[in-house]
Amino acid sequence: MNSHRPIHSVAAAASAALVLTLISCGRVEPGAKPAGFTVALLTPGPISDAGWNAGAYEGLKAIEQELGASVSHVQVKAPSEFEEQFRAYAAKGTNLVFGHGFEFQDAAERVAKEYPKTVFVTTSGSKTAPNLAPIVFELEQAAYLCGLVSGRMTKTGKAGMLGGVELPSIKSTFLAYEGGFLAGHPGGAARRVFTGSFEDVAGAKAAALALADQGCDFLFQNADAAALGVFKGAEERAIWTFGTNKDQNALSPAVLASAVIDMPRAFVETARRARAGTFDGRPLRYGLTSGVISFVWNPAAKAGVPSGIVEEVKATEEKIKAGTLVVPRGNF
């Protein structure tokens, strides 16, 4: 795993004067205002996590490649750093800044008031302003399908849900997973555990093993880099788990399917609006109907799933898309 030192990426530009200048500890230096369309990304964890943060970085690179933007990335930890980095990028005249997660919205709201010419986007949340809006990834819809599969296939009637930091957006995916699980196995029980860290792989593995030892034969995780620990625990106990945020099916033979977000597509669409001046501060919502959210079977595992369950998942997905089945989600 990566160390906790922030990671940066600065795209090559037409001349050195156009490049955003970063110092080694991940802070933006004062300097000349960059030219052209400029985009920055703040992530709460390493972009090597093969999940939530990796997907955001892929989105940033897609903006660079498809829109010719100059891009920059920094990993931040504490809320004080969120605001500091938002303000530093805005002061340099950066056109668009993404704060990757629910936890960034308060800092973004404060800084957005001071820098009306910079567009701020958080990937979750509810805070809005003329130059601030969240991208709402309705991952709950795919999480519900994971729960339905678990409910139909469980032998114990028990499932576990394992998260890192206890955020409303993560609890919302658990609410949806539990709803799907109980739809597939009425009278079952789904247990929640938060380790308090998105990067503690060992802690996540220990929590996964504990849930398995309590009888949970399916585990749903939303734990970023710590998901690798959940996968290892599931492998050791020979139970099923799920990928989240990216297609993580290849990361472990214990992954039955993944609830996937196509972040590059959503990031590029958002950046196009910002560049064109059509960004209006309204939440940008993406569910199964958009194609940004999807439920993806692990090809290596799907063959062992009864055909009736596969067909039920497909039919349920169509109901969600049509609006005849409303998936439970948190109020945030």
KOLPA-826735 format. One record per residue (C-alpha): residue number from 1; residue in three letters; chain; z negated, x negated, y. Coordinates in steps of 0.25 Angstrom, whole numbers, plus 5000, padded with zeros to 4 digits. Layout:
N
+-----+------+------+------+------+------+
| pos | code | unit |   c3 |   c1 |   c2 |
+-----+------+------+------+------+------+
| NUM |  ALA |    A |    Z |    X |    Y |
...
+-----+------+------+------+------+------+
//
This chain:
332
+-----+------+------+------+------+------+
| pos | code | unit |   c3 |   c1 |   c2 |
+-----+------+------+------+------+------+
|   1 |  MET |    A | 5000 | 5000 | 5000 |
|   2 |  ASN |    A | 5002 | 4996 | 5014 |
|   3 |  SER |    A | 4990 | 4990 | 5022 |
|   4 |  HIS |    A | 4985 | 4999 | 5034 |
|   5 |  ARG |    A | 4993 | 4990 | 5044 |
|   6 |  PRO |    A | 5002 | 4999 | 5052 |
|   7 |  ILE |    A | 5017 | 4998 | 5048 |
|   8 |  HIS |    A | 5028 | 4998 | 5058 |
|   9 |  SER |    A | 5043 | 5000 | 5058 |
|  10 |  VAL |    A | 5052 | 4998 | 5070 |
|  11 |  ALA |    A | 5067 | 5002 | 5069 |
|  12 |  ALA |    A | 5077 | 4992 | 5074 |
|  13 |  ALA |    A | 5083 | 4996 | 5088 |
|  14 |  ALA |    A | 5096 | 4992 | 5096 |
|  15 |  SER |    A | 5087 | 4981 | 5103 |
|  16 |  ALA |    A | 5073 | 4975 | 5102 |
|  17 |  ALA |    A | 5070 | 4983 | 5115 |
|  18 |  LEU |    A | 5071 | 4996 | 5108 |
|  19 |  VAL |    A | 5061 | 4993 | 5097 |
|  20 |  LEU |    A | 5047 | 4999 | 5098 |
|  21 |  THR |    A | 5037 | 4988 | 5098 |
|  22 |  LEU |    A | 5025 | 4988 | 5089 |
|  23 |  ILE |    A | 5014 | 4978 | 5087 |
|  24 |  SER |    A | 5009 | 4974 | 5074 |
|  25 |  CYS |    A | 4998 | 4984 | 5072 |
|  26 |  GLY |    A | 5006 | 4996 | 5074 |
|  27 |  ARG |    A | 5004 | 4999 | 5089 |
|  28 |  VAL |    A | 5015 | 5001 | 5099 |
|  29 |  GLU |    A | 5016 | 4991 | 5110 |
|  30 |  PRO |    A | 5019 | 4994 | 5124 |
|  31 |  GLY |    A | 5033 | 4991 | 5128 |
|  32 |  ALA |    A | 5046 | 4996 | 5133 |
|  33 |  LYS |    A | 5051 | 5010 | 5130 |
|  34 |  PRO |    A | 5060 | 5010 | 5118 |
|  35 |  ALA |    A | 5074 | 5015 | 5119 |
|  36 |  GLY |    A | 5081 | 5025 | 5110 |
|  37 |  PHE |    A | 5074 | 5036 | 5101 |
|  38 |  THR |    A | 5061 | 5030 | 5096 |
|  39 |  VAL |    A | 5052 | 5036 | 5085 |
|  40 |  ALA |    A | 5038 | 5031 | 5080 |
|  41 |  LEU |    A | 5030 | 5035 | 5068 |
|  42 |  LEU |    A | 5015 | 5034 | 5066 |
|  43 |  THR |    A | 5010 | 5036 | 5052 |
|  44 |  PRO |    A | 4996 | 5036 | 5047 |
|  45 |  GLY |    A | 4998 | 5028 | 5035 |
|  46 |  PRO |    A | 5008 | 5018 | 5029 |
|  47 |  ILE |    A | 5023 | 5021 | 5028 |
|  48 |  SER |    A | 5022 | 5015 | 5014 |
|  49 |  ASP |    A | 5015 | 5027 | 5008 |
|  50 |  ALA |    A | 5027 | 5033 | 5001 |
|  51 |  GLY |    A | 5023 | 5046 | 5007 |
|  52 |  TRP |    A | 5019 | 5052 | 5021 |
|  53 |  ASN |    A | 5020 | 5040 | 5029 |
|  54 |  ALA |    A | 5032 | 5034 | 5022 |
|  55 |  GLY |    A | 5039 | 5047 | 5025 |
|  56 |  ALA |    A | 5037 | 5047 | 5039 |
|  57 |  TYR |    A | 5042 | 5032 | 5040 |
|  58 |  GLU |    A | 5055 | 5036 | 5033 |
|  59 |  GLY |    A | 5056 | 5047 | 5043 |
|  60 |  LEU |    A | 5055 | 5037 | 5055 |
|  61 |  LYS |    A | 5065 | 5028 | 5048 |
|  62 |  ALA |    A | 5074 | 5040 | 5047 |
|  63 |  ILE |    A | 5073 | 5043 | 5062 |
|  64 |  GLU |    A | 5077 | 5028 | 5064 |
|  65 |  GLN |    A | 5089 | 5029 | 5055 |
|  66 |  GLU |    A | 5094 | 5043 | 5058 |
|  67 |  LEU |    A | 5091 | 5043 | 5073 |
|  68 |  GLY |    A | 5092 | 5028 | 5077 |
|  69 |  ALA |    A | 5078 | 5029 | 5082 |
|  70 |  SER |    A | 5069 | 5017 | 5085 |
|  71 |  VAL |    A | 5057 | 5019 | 5076 |
|  72 |  SER |    A | 5042 | 5014 | 5075 |
|  73 |  HIS |    A | 5031 | 5017 | 5065 |
|  74 |  VAL |    A | 5016 | 5014 | 5065 |
|  75 |  GLN |    A | 5005 | 5017 | 5055 |
|  76 |  VAL |    A | 4992 | 5022 | 5062 |
|  77 |  LYS |    A | 4978 | 5026 | 5057 |
|  78 |  ALA |    A | 4968 | 5031 | 5067 |
|  79 |  PRO |    A | 4971 | 5043 | 5076 |
|  80 |  SER |    A | 4969 | 5034 | 5088 |
|  81 |  GLU |    A | 4981 | 5026 | 5083 |
|  82 |  PHE |    A | 4989 | 5039 | 5082 |
|  83 |  GLU |    A | 4988 | 5041 | 5097 |
|  84 |  GLU |    A | 4989 | 5027 | 5101 |
|  85 |  GLN |    A | 5002 | 5025 | 5094 |
|  86 |  PHE |    A | 5008 | 5038 | 5098 |
|  87 |  ARG |    A | 5005 | 5034 | 5113 |
|  88 |  ALA |    A | 5010 | 5020 | 5111 |
|  89 |  TYR |    A | 5024 | 5025 | 5105 |
|  90 |  ALA |    A | 5025 | 5036 | 5116 |
|  91 |  ALA |    A | 5022 | 5026 | 5127 |
|  92 |  LYS |    A | 5034 | 5018 | 5122 |
|  93 |  GLY |    A | 5043 | 5030 | 5124 |
|  94 |  THR |    A | 5044 | 5033 | 5109 |
|  95 |  ASN |    A | 5052 | 5046 | 5107 |
|  96 |  LEU |    A | 5046 | 5051 | 5095 |
|  97 |  VAL |    A | 5033 | 5048 | 5088 |
|  98 |  PHE |    A | 5029 | 5053 | 5074 |
|  99 |  GLY |    A | 5014 | 5054 | 5070 |
| 100 |  HIS |    A | 5014 | 5055 | 5055 |
| 101 |  GLY |    A | 5004 | 5065 | 5051 |
| 102 |  PHE |    A | 4995 | 5077 | 5055 |
| 103 |  GLU |    A | 4984 | 5067 | 5061 |
| 104 |  PHE |    A | 4994 | 5062 | 5072 |
| 105 |  GLN |    A | 4995 | 5075 | 5079 |
| 106 |  ASP |    A | 4983 | 5074 | 5089 |
| 107 |  ALA |    A | 4987 | 5061 | 5093 |
| 108 |  ALA |    A | 5001 | 5065 | 5095 |
| 109 |  GLU |    A | 4997 | 5077 | 5103 |
| 110 |  ARG |    A | 4989 | 5068 | 5113 |
| 111 |  VAL |    A | 5000 | 5058 | 5115 |
| 112 |  ALA |    A | 5011 | 5068 | 5116 |
| 113 |  LYS |    A | 5005 | 5074 | 5128 |
| 114 |  GLU |    A | 5006 | 5060 | 5135 |
| 115 |  TYR |    A | 5020 | 5057 | 5131 |
| 116 |  PRO |    A | 5029 | 5069 | 5131 |
| 117 |  LYS |    A | 5042 | 5061 | 5130 |
| 118 |  THR |    A | 5038 | 5057 | 5116 |
| 119 |  VAL |    A | 5039 | 5066 | 5104 |
| 120 |  PHE |    A | 5027 | 5066 | 5094 |
| 121 |  VAL |    A | 5028 | 5071 | 5080 |
| 122 |  THR |    A | 5017 | 5072 | 5070 |
| 123 |  THR |    A | 5020 | 5075 | 5055 |
| 124 |  SER |    A | 5010 | 5087 | 5054 |
| 125 |  GLY |    A | 5001 | 5094 | 5063 |
| 126 |  SER |    A | 5002 | 5105 | 5073 |
| 127 |  LYS |    A | 5001 | 5099 | 5087 |
| 128 |  THR |    A | 5014 | 5101 | 5096 |
| 129 |  ALA |    A | 5018 | 5098 | 5110 |
| 130 |  PRO |    A | 5032 | 5097 | 5116 |
| 131 |  ASN |    A | 5033 | 5083 | 5111 |
| 132 |  LEU |    A | 5024 | 5084 | 5099 |
| 133 |  ALA |    A | 5026 | 5092 | 5086 |
| 134 |  PRO |    A | 5022 | 5090 | 5071 |
| 135 |  ILE |    A | 5032 | 5089 | 5059 |
| 136 |  VAL |    A | 5026 | 5099 | 5049 |
| 137 |  PHE |    A | 5030 | 5095 | 5035 |
| 138 |  GLU |    A | 5027 | 5107 | 5027 |
| 139 |  LEU |    A | 5024 | 5098 | 5015 |
| 140 |  GLU |    A | 5014 | 5110 | 5010 |
| 141 |  GLN |    A | 5027 | 5117 | 5005 |
| 142 |  ALA |    A | 5030 | 5105 | 4995 |
| 143 |  ALA |    A | 5015 | 5103 | 4992 |
| 144 |  TYR |    A | 5014 | 5118 | 4988 |
| 145 |  LEU |    A | 5025 | 5115 | 4977 |
| 146 |  CYS |    A | 5017 | 5103 | 4972 |
| 147 |  GLY |    A | 5005 | 5112 | 4971 |
| 148 |  LEU |    A | 5013 | 5123 | 4963 |
| 149 |  VAL |    A | 5018 | 5113 | 4953 |
| 150 |  SER |    A | 5004 | 5108 | 4951 |
| 151 |  GLY |    A | 4999 | 5122 | 4949 |
| 152 |  ARG |    A | 5009 | 5125 | 4939 |
| 153 |  MET |    A | 5008 | 5112 | 4931 |
| 154 |  THR |    A | 4993 | 5109 | 4932 |
| 155 |  LYS |    A | 4985 | 5109 | 4919 |
| 156 |  THR |    A | 4971 | 5108 | 4926 |
| 157 |  GLY |    A | 4973 | 5118 | 4937 |
| 158 |  LYS |    A | 4968 | 5107 | 4947 |
| 159 |  ALA |    A | 4976 | 5099 | 4957 |
| 160 |  GLY |    A | 4972 | 5089 | 4967 |
| 161 |  MET |    A | 4976 | 5086 | 4981 |
| 162 |  LEU |    A | 4974 | 5072 | 4987 |
| 163 |  GLY |    A | 4976 | 5069 | 5002 |
| 164 |  GLY |    A | 4972 | 5057 | 5011 |
| 165 |  VAL |    A | 4967 | 5061 | 5025 |
| 166 |  GLU |    A | 4963 | 5076 | 5026 |
| 167 |  LEU |    A | 4973 | 5081 | 5035 |
| 168 |  PRO |    A | 4978 | 5095 | 5038 |
| 169 |  SER |    A | 4992 | 5092 | 5034 |
| 170 |  ILE |    A | 4988 | 5086 | 5020 |
| 171 |  LYS |    A | 4978 | 5097 | 5018 |
| 172 |  SER |    A | 4989 | 5107 | 5020 |
| 173 |  THR |    A | 4998 | 5101 | 5009 |
| 174 |  PHE |    A | 4986 | 5102 | 5000 |
| 175 |  LEU |    A | 4984 | 5117 | 5004 |
| 176 |  ALA |    A | 4999 | 5119 | 5000 |
| 177 |  TYR |    A | 4998 | 5111 | 4987 |
| 178 |  GLU |    A | 4985 | 5119 | 4983 |
| 179 |  GLY |    A | 4993 | 5132 | 4986 |
| 180 |  GLY |    A | 5004 | 5128 | 4977 |
| 181 |  PHE |    A | 4994 | 5123 | 4966 |
| 182 |  LEU |    A | 4987 | 5137 | 4966 |
| 183 |  ALA |    A | 5000 | 5144 | 4966 |
| 184 |  GLY |    A | 5004 | 5137 | 4953 |
| 185 |  HIS |    A | 4990 | 5137 | 4947 |
| 186 |  PRO |    A | 4981 | 5149 | 4952 |
| 187 |  GLY |    A | 4967 | 5145 | 4951 |
| 188 |  GLY |    A | 4969 | 5130 | 4951 |
| 189 |  ALA |    A | 4962 | 5121 | 4960 |
| 190 |  ALA |    A | 4967 | 5110 | 4970 |
| 191 |  ARG |    A | 4958 | 5099 | 4975 |
| 192 |  ARG |    A | 4959 | 5091 | 4988 |
| 193 |  VAL |    A | 4955 | 5077 | 4990 |
| 194 |  PHE |    A | 4957 | 5069 | 5003 |
| 195 |  THR |    A | 4955 | 5054 | 5002 |
| 196 |  GLY |    A | 4954 | 5051 | 5017 |
| 197 |  SER |    A | 4965 | 5041 | 5016 |
| 198 |  PHE |    A | 4981 | 5041 | 5015 |
| 199 |  GLU |    A | 4981 | 5027 | 5011 |
| 200 |  ASP |    A | 4969 | 5025 | 5001 |
| 201 |  VAL |    A | 4977 | 5025 | 4988 |
| 202 |  ALA |    A | 4965 | 5021 | 4979 |
| 203 |  GLY |    A | 4957 | 5033 | 4985 |
| 204 |  ALA |    A | 4969 | 5043 | 4983 |
| 205 |  LYS |    A | 4970 | 5038 | 4968 |
| 206 |  ALA |    A | 4955 | 5040 | 4966 |
| 207 |  ALA |    A | 4955 | 5054 | 4972 |
| 208 |  ALA |    A | 4967 | 5057 | 4963 |
| 209 |  LEU |    A | 4960 | 5053 | 4951 |
| 210 |  ALA |    A | 4948 | 5061 | 4954 |
| 211 |  LEU |    A | 4956 | 5073 | 4956 |
| 212 |  ALA |    A | 4963 | 5071 | 4943 |
| 213 |  ASP |    A | 4950 | 5069 | 4936 |
| 214 |  GLN |    A | 4946 | 5082 | 4942 |
| 215 |  GLY |    A | 4957 | 5089 | 4934 |
| 216 |  CYS |    A | 4968 | 5089 | 4945 |
| 217 |  ASP |    A | 4981 | 5087 | 4937 |
| 218 |  PHE |    A | 4990 | 5087 | 4950 |
| 219 |  LEU |    A | 4988 | 5080 | 4963 |
| 220 |  PHE |    A | 4994 | 5083 | 4976 |
| 221 |  GLN |    A | 4993 | 5072 | 4987 |
| 222 |  ASN |    A | 4995 | 5070 | 5001 |
| 223 |  ALA |    A | 4990 | 5056 | 5003 |
| 224 |  ASP |    A | 5001 | 5047 | 5009 |
| 225 |  ALA |    A | 4999 | 5033 | 5004 |
| 226 |  ALA |    A | 4987 | 5037 | 4996 |
| 227 |  ALA |    A | 4996 | 5045 | 4987 |
| 228 |  LEU |    A | 4999 | 5033 | 4978 |
| 229 |  GLY |    A | 4984 | 5034 | 4974 |
| 230 |  VAL |    A | 4986 | 5049 | 4970 |
| 231 |  PHE |    A | 4998 | 5045 | 4962 |
| 232 |  LYS |    A | 4991 | 5034 | 4955 |
| 233 |  GLY |    A | 4979 | 5044 | 4951 |
| 234 |  ALA |    A | 4989 | 5054 | 4946 |
| 235 |  GLU |    A | 4996 | 5044 | 4938 |
| 236 |  GLU |    A | 4983 | 5040 | 4931 |
| 237 |  ARG |    A | 4978 | 5054 | 4928 |
| 238 |  ALA |    A | 4992 | 5058 | 4924 |
| 239 |  ILE |    A | 4993 | 5070 | 4934 |
| 240 |  TRP |    A | 5003 | 5074 | 4944 |
| 241 |  THR |    A | 5003 | 5072 | 4959 |
| 242 |  PHE |    A | 5013 | 5074 | 4970 |
| 243 |  GLY |    A | 5020 | 5066 | 4981 |
| 244 |  THR |    A | 5019 | 5071 | 4995 |
| 245 |  ASN |    A | 5026 | 5068 | 5008 |
| 246 |  LYS |    A | 5037 | 5060 | 5001 |
| 247 |  ASP |    A | 5044 | 5060 | 4988 |
| 248 |  GLN |    A | 5034 | 5052 | 4980 |
| 249 |  ASN |    A | 5039 | 5056 | 4966 |
| 250 |  ALA |    A | 5042 | 5042 | 4963 |
| 251 |  LEU |    A | 5029 | 5036 | 4967 |
| 252 |  SER |    A | 5022 | 5041 | 4954 |
| 253 |  PRO |    A | 5025 | 5047 | 4941 |
| 254 |  ALA |    A | 5013 | 5057 | 4944 |
| 255 |  VAL |    A | 5021 | 5063 | 4956 |
| 256 |  LEU |    A | 5026 | 5076 | 4951 |
| 257 |  ALA |    A | 5033 | 5080 | 4964 |
| 258 |  SER |    A | 5033 | 5077 | 4979 |
| 259 |  ALA |    A | 5031 | 5085 | 4992 |
| 260 |  VAL |    A | 5041 | 5078 | 5001 |
| 261 |  ILE |    A | 5043 | 5077 | 5016 |
| 262 |  ASP |    A | 5057 | 5072 | 5021 |
| 263 |  MET |    A | 5050 | 5065 | 5033 |
| 264 |  PRO |    A | 5063 | 5058 | 5037 |
| 265 |  ARG |    A | 5070 | 5071 | 5039 |
| 266 |  ALA |    A | 5059 | 5077 | 5047 |
| 267 |  PHE |    A | 5057 | 5065 | 5055 |
| 268 |  VAL |    A | 5072 | 5064 | 5059 |
| 269 |  GLU |    A | 5073 | 5078 | 5063 |
| 270 |  THR |    A | 5061 | 5077 | 5072 |
| 271 |  ALA |    A | 5066 | 5064 | 5078 |
| 272 |  ARG |    A | 5080 | 5071 | 5081 |
| 273 |  ARG |    A | 5072 | 5082 | 5089 |
| 274 |  ALA |    A | 5065 | 5072 | 5096 |
| 275 |  ARG |    A | 5077 | 5064 | 5100 |
| 276 |  ALA |    A | 5085 | 5076 | 5104 |
| 277 |  GLY |    A | 5074 | 5081 | 5113 |
| 278 |  THR |    A | 5073 | 5094 | 5104 |
| 279 |  PHE |    A | 5058 | 5091 | 5099 |
| 280 |  ASP |    A | 5050 | 5103 | 5104 |
| 281 |  GLY |    A | 5036 | 5101 | 5099 |
| 282 |  ARG |    A | 5037 | 5111 | 5088 |
| 283 |  PRO |    A | 5032 | 5108 | 5074 |
| 284 |  LEU |    A | 5043 | 5103 | 5065 |
| 285 |  ARG |    A | 5041 | 5110 | 5051 |
| 286 |  TYR |    A | 5047 | 5105 | 5038 |
| 287 |  GLY |    A | 5045 | 5113 | 5025 |
| 288 |  LEU |    A | 5053 | 5114 | 5012 |
| 289 |  THR |    A | 5064 | 5122 | 5019 |
| 290 |  SER |    A | 5067 | 5110 | 5028 |
| 291 |  GLY |    A | 5069 | 5100 | 5016 |
| 292 |  VAL |    A | 5059 | 5091 | 5023 |
| 293 |  ILE |    A | 5048 | 5095 | 5013 |
| 294 |  SER |    A | 5052 | 5096 | 4998 |
| 295 |  PHE |    A | 5045 | 5096 | 4984 |
| 296 |  VAL |    A | 5051 | 5085 | 4975 |
| 297 |  TRP |    A | 5049 | 5084 | 4960 |
| 298 |  ASN |    A | 5047 | 5070 | 4954 |
| 299 |  PRO |    A | 5059 | 5070 | 4946 |
| 300 |  ALA |    A | 5052 | 5061 | 4935 |
| 301 |  ALA |    A | 5041 | 5072 | 4934 |
| 302 |  LYS |    A | 5049 | 5085 | 4936 |
| 303 |  ALA |    A | 5054 | 5085 | 4922 |
| 304 |  GLY |    A | 5040 | 5088 | 4917 |
| 305 |  VAL |    A | 5038 | 5100 | 4926 |
| 306 |  PRO |    A | 5041 | 5114 | 4919 |
| 307 |  SER |    A | 5054 | 5120 | 4924 |
| 308 |  GLY |    A | 5047 | 5132 | 4928 |
| 309 |  ILE |    A | 5038 | 5125 | 4938 |
| 310 |  VAL |    A | 5050 | 5117 | 4944 |
| 311 |  GLU |    A | 5057 | 5131 | 4946 |
| 312 |  GLU |    A | 5044 | 5137 | 4952 |
| 313 |  VAL |    A | 5043 | 5125 | 4962 |
| 314 |  LYS |    A | 5057 | 5127 | 4966 |
| 315 |  ALA |    A | 5055 | 5142 | 4968 |
| 316 |  THR |    A | 5042 | 5140 | 4976 |
| 317 |  GLU |    A | 5049 | 5130 | 4985 |
| 318 |  GLU |    A | 5060 | 5141 | 4988 |
| 319 |  LYS |    A | 5049 | 5151 | 4992 |
| 320 |  ILE |    A | 5042 | 5141 | 5001 |
| 321 |  LYS |    A | 5056 | 5138 | 5008 |
| 322 |  ALA |    A | 5059 | 5153 | 5009 |
| 323 |  GLY |    A | 5045 | 5156 | 5015 |
| 324 |  THR |    A | 5041 | 5165 | 5004 |
| 325 |  LEU |    A | 5030 | 5156 | 5000 |
| 326 |  VAL |    A | 5021 | 5150 | 5011 |
| 327 |  VAL |    A | 5014 | 5137 | 5007 |
| 328 |  PRO |    A | 4999 | 5136 | 5012 |
| 329 |  ARG |    A | 4997 | 5125 | 5022 |
| 330 |  GLY |    A | 4986 | 5121 | 5032 |
| 331 |  ASN |    A | 4985 | 5126 | 5046 |
| 332 |  PHE |    A | 4988 | 5114 | 5055 |
+-----+------+------+------+------+------+
//
